[in-house]
Amino acid sequence: MSGHLSLDEEVRLYATNAEREKYSLLATLFGIIVALDYLERAYVRDALTADEYSPACTRLLSQYLTMLKLVKDSVPSIEQFMAHYRMDTPAALHRIKVGVPATVEHSSEAGPETGKWIAETTQNFITFMDALKLRLRAKDQLHPILQELVTGYARFKGSKDWEGRSRMVSWLITLNGMKASEEITEEQSRQLLFDVDHAYAEFFRSLSGAKGDWT
């Protein structure tokens, strides 16, 4: 009789507290991905404004990164996690790979350029290029700085048409797909510095050409 399974008995996925914690964390990660997918779809349908979407997306992406660190031993890749649990969340997967809200990726919402924004973006460019020149190579060293740079850069009206934006977003996706401790190669570092320096020069050329429109 001891081997008989009663339909009234609770079926547990875990036998220890450690296993219970693991499944709890995996469930939380699952929920974050589902929420992010719903958010992306709602924004595409214009059910949310950019002001509502951006902070919610940023918060979910931050929560995702935090959870990923906690379950890294159980989740080799986010694609494998989604496949294992049969998740149909392509919008969330794209947003996770990009690593920033759609408003930043596409610069769909941009306010008036201000002196403060120019100063902040200039400083972000300098900080990131200095980091590369100081031979910082790990994802956890470069990704936060580049993310801040791209976010500030996207606030300018014309940035969606600048060649530098697509290059930096591409690098952001590359870094976002790496593990925190992984490092870019020396060749990648040189190319990244070249691309960011190009974007920096383009940034000032574009502002100089548009100065009469926003001063």
C-alpha positions in Angstrom: 0.0 0.0 0.0 2.9 2.3 0.6 3.7 2.4 -3.1 0.1 3.4 -4.0 -0.2 7.1 -5.0 -3.3 8.8 -3.7 -4.9 11.5 -5.9 -5.4 13.5 -2.7 -1.7 13.6 -1.9 0.3 16.7 -2.8 3.0 15.9 -5.4 6.2 17.7 -4.5 8.9 18.6 -7.1 11.5 18.8 -4.4 12.9 16.7 -1.5 15.1 19.2 0.2 15.0 22.9 1.0 17.7 23.6 -1.6 15.6 22.0 -4.3 12.5 23.9 -3.2 14.4 27.2 -3.4 15.7 26.2 -6.9 12.2 25.6 -8.2 10.9 28.8 -6.6 13.6 30.8 -8.4 12.9 29.1 -11.7 9.2 29.8 -11.3 10.0 33.5 -10.7 12.2 33.6 -13.8 9.3 32.0 -15.8 6.9 34.7 -14.5 9.3 37.5 -15.3 9.6 36.3 -18.9 5.8 35.9 -19.3 5.3 39.4 -17.9 7.9 40.9 -20.2 6.2 39.2 -23.2 2.8 40.6 -22.3 4.4 44.0 -21.8 6.1 44.0 -25.2 2.8 42.9 -26.9 0.8 45.5 -25.1 3.3 48.3 -26.2 3.1 47.1 -29.8 -0.7 47.3 -29.7 -0.5 50.9 -28.3 -2.2 49.7 -25.1 0.7 51.4 -23.2 2.3 54.8 -23.7 6.1 55.0 -23.9 6.2 56.6 -20.4 4.3 53.6 -19.0 6.2 51.1 -21.0 9.9 52.2 -20.5 10.2 52.0 -16.7 8.2 48.8 -16.5 10.4 47.2 -19.2 13.6 48.4 -17.5 12.4 47.0 -14.2 11.6 43.6 -15.7 15.0 43.4 -17.5 16.7 44.3 -14.3 14.8 41.6 -12.4 15.5 39.1 -15.2 19.3 39.7 -14.9 19.1 39.4 -11.1 17.2 36.1 -11.3 19.5 34.7 -14.0 22.5 35.1 -11.7 20.7 33.1 -9.0 19.8 30.2 -11.3 22.9 30.2 -13.6 23.7 26.6 -12.6 20.3 25.4 -13.7 19.9 27.6 -16.8 22.6 27.1 -19.4 20.9 29.6 -21.7 17.6 31.4 -21.8 16.7 29.7 -25.1 17.1 26.3 -23.5 15.1 27.4 -20.5 12.2 28.5 -22.8 12.4 25.3 -24.8 12.4 23.1 -21.8 9.3 24.7 -20.3 7.7 25.1 -23.8 7.5 28.9 -23.5 6.1 30.7 -26.6 7.4 34.2 -25.8 9.3 35.5 -28.8 8.8 39.1 -27.9 10.3 38.6 -24.5 13.3 36.7 -26.0 14.0 39.6 -28.4 13.8 42.2 -25.6 16.1 40.1 -23.4 18.6 39.8 -26.2 18.6 43.5 -26.9 18.8 44.3 -23.2 17.1 47.7 -23.3 13.4 48.9 -23.8 12.1 49.3 -27.4 11.9 53.0 -26.8 15.7 53.0 -26.5 16.3 50.5 -29.3 14.3 52.4 -31.8 14.3 55.9 -30.3 10.6 56.0 -30.8 10.1 58.7 -28.1 12.6 61.5 -27.9 12.2 64.8 -26.1 13.9 68.1 -26.8 17.7 68.0 -26.7 19.1 69.9 -23.8 22.5 71.0 -22.6 22.2 68.6 -19.7 21.6 65.7 -22.0 24.5 66.6 -24.2 26.8 66.9 -21.3 25.7 63.5 -19.9 25.9 61.7 -23.2 29.4 63.2 -23.9 30.6 62.0 -20.5 29.1 58.5 -21.1 31.0 58.3 -24.4 34.3 59.4 -22.8 33.8 57.0 -19.8 33.1 54.0 -22.1 36.0 54.7 -24.5 38.3 55.2 -21.5 37.2 51.8 -20.1 38.2 50.2 -23.3 41.6 52.0 -23.4 42.2 50.8 -19.8 41.7 47.3 -21.1 38.5 46.5 -19.4 37.1 43.5 -21.3 34.6 41.6 -19.2 30.9 41.8 -19.8 30.1 42.9 -16.3 32.6 45.8 -16.7 31.4 47.0 -20.1 27.7 46.2 -20.3 26.4 48.7 -17.7 28.4 51.6 -19.1 27.4 50.9 -22.7 23.8 50.4 -21.6 23.8 53.8 -20.0 25.4 55.3 -23.1 22.9 53.9 -25.5 20.0 54.9 -23.2 21.2 58.5 -23.1 22.0 58.6 -26.8 18.5 57.5 -27.7 16.9 60.6 -26.2 18.0 62.8 -29.1 15.5 63.3 -31.9 17.7 62.3 -34.8 19.4 59.4 -33.1 17.3 56.7 -34.8 18.8 57.8 -38.2 22.4 57.9 -37.0 24.6 55.0 -38.1 26.2 54.9 -34.7 23.0 53.9 -32.9 22.6 50.6 -34.8 26.3 49.8 -34.2 26.1 50.4 -30.5 22.8 48.5 -30.1 24.5 45.6 -32.0 27.3 45.6 -29.5 24.9 45.8 -26.6 23.2 42.6 -27.9 26.6 40.9 -28.2 27.5 41.8 -24.6 24.1 40.9 -23.4 24.5 37.4 -24.8 27.7 36.8 -22.8 28.2 35.5 -19.3 29.2 38.1 -16.7 32.7 36.9 -16.5 33.3 36.4 -20.2 35.6 38.9 -22.0 35.6 40.3 -25.5 38.7 39.6 -27.5 41.4 42.2 -28.3 40.1 42.3 -31.9 36.6 42.9 -30.7 37.8 45.6 -28.3 39.5 47.5 -31.1 36.4 47.3 -33.3 34.1 48.3 -30.5 36.3 51.3 -29.7 36.3 52.2 -33.4 32.5 52.0 -33.6 31.9 54.0 -30.5 34.5 56.7 -31.6 32.7 56.9 -34.9 29.3 57.3 -33.1 30.8 60.0 -30.9 32.0 62.0 -33.9 28.7 61.5 -35.7 26.9 62.6 -32.5 28.6 66.0 -32.5 28.3 66.4 -36.3 24.6 65.8 -36.0 24.1 68.2 -33.1 26.1 70.9 -34.9 24.0 70.6 -38.0 20.7 70.7 -36.0 21.8 73.4 -33.5 19.6 76.0 -35.0 16.5 73.8 -34.5 16.8 73.2 -30.8 18.7 76.1 -29.2 
